[in-house]
Amino acid sequence: MQQDAMVEAFFKAYFIEGRDLTEASVLMDIAESAGMDRAVVEQYLQDSDLHSQTIDSDKAAREMGITGVPFFIFNRQVGLSGAHEAETLLQGMVEAMNAATND
């Protein structure tokens, strides 16, 4: 799956190679190494609408107090920060469902 290849390529570039993921040329190199079309990646990186969406999403997350990953939000009701066992995630989902039905 290309998504898995991208995640691996990002981790390798950042944690092993110490590359700067804020540089567009670095992102294009990484994407290309993971099998993506460099021209398509460049087009996405230059898309001002996508950039605005990313900035807005980041701002919304920070306003909700999200400062790390992973962070799970279930039905806009329940949030869990950090890695959790499946049972804990299921409990969060059930709480979110219950909260939605009690509204």
C-alpha positions in Angstrom: 0.0 0.0 0.0 1.4 3.4 -1.0 0.3 5.0 2.3 2.4 2.5 4.3 5.4 3.2 2.0 5.0 7.0 2.6 4.9 6.5 6.4 8.0 4.4 6.3 9.7 6.9 4.0 8.9 9.8 6.3 10.1 7.9 9.4 13.3 6.9 7.7 13.9 10.4 6.4 13.3 12.1 9.7 14.5 9.7 12.3 17.4 8.0 10.5 18.5 10.5 7.9 17.7 13.6 9.9 16.1 15.3 6.9 14.1 18.5 7.2 10.4 17.7 6.5 9.5 21.4 6.2 11.3 21.7 2.9 9.2 21.1 -0.2 12.0 19.6 -2.2 12.7 17.1 0.6 9.0 16.1 0.7 9.0 15.6 -3.0 12.2 13.4 -2.8 10.6 11.3 0.0 7.3 10.9 -1.9 9.1 10.0 -5.1 11.2 7.4 -3.2 7.9 5.9 -2.0 6.6 5.5 -5.5 4.6 8.8 -5.9 4.7 11.0 -9.0 7.0 13.9 -8.2 5.0 16.4 -10.4 1.7 15.4 -8.7 3.3 15.9 -5.2 4.6 19.3 -6.2 1.2 20.3 -7.5 -0.4 19.3 -4.1 2.3 21.2 -2.2 1.6 24.3 -4.2 -2.2 24.1 -3.8 -3.1 27.1 -1.6 -6.5 25.6 -0.7 -4.9 22.5 0.6 -2.4 24.6 2.5 -5.3 26.6 4.1 -7.1 23.4 5.1 -4.0 22.1 6.8 -3.4 25.3 8.7 -7.1 25.4 9.7 -7.0 21.8 10.9 -3.8 22.4 12.9 -5.3 25.4 14.5 -8.5 23.6 15.4 -6.5 20.7 16.9 -4.4 23.1 19.0 -7.6 24.9 20.2 -8.9 21.5 21.4 -5.7 20.9 23.4 -4.3 18.3 21.0 -0.5 18.5 21.2 0.6 15.0 20.3 -0.1 11.9 18.2 -1.9 9.6 18.1 -5.0 11.4 19.2 -8.5 9.8 18.7 -11.8 11.7 18.6 -14.9 9.7 18.6 -18.1 11.3 17.3 -16.8 14.7 18.3 -17.6 13.7 21.9 -14.7 11.7 23.3 -11.0 12.2 22.9 -8.1 9.9 23.7 -4.5 11.0 23.6 -1.7 8.5 23.0 -1.5 4.8 22.1 -4.1 2.6 23.8 -5.1 -1.0 23.9 -8.1 -2.0 21.7 -10.3 -2.3 24.8 -9.7 1.3 25.8 -10.4 2.5 22.3 -13.6 0.5 22.2 -14.6 2.0 25.6 -14.1 5.5 24.1 -16.3 4.6 21.1 -19.0 3.3 23.4 -18.9 6.5 25.5 -19.2 8.6 22.4 -22.2 6.6 21.2 -23.8 6.9 24.6 -23.2 10.7 24.8 -24.7 11.1 21.3 -27.9 9.2 22.3 -28.3 11.2 25.5 -28.2 14.5 23.8 
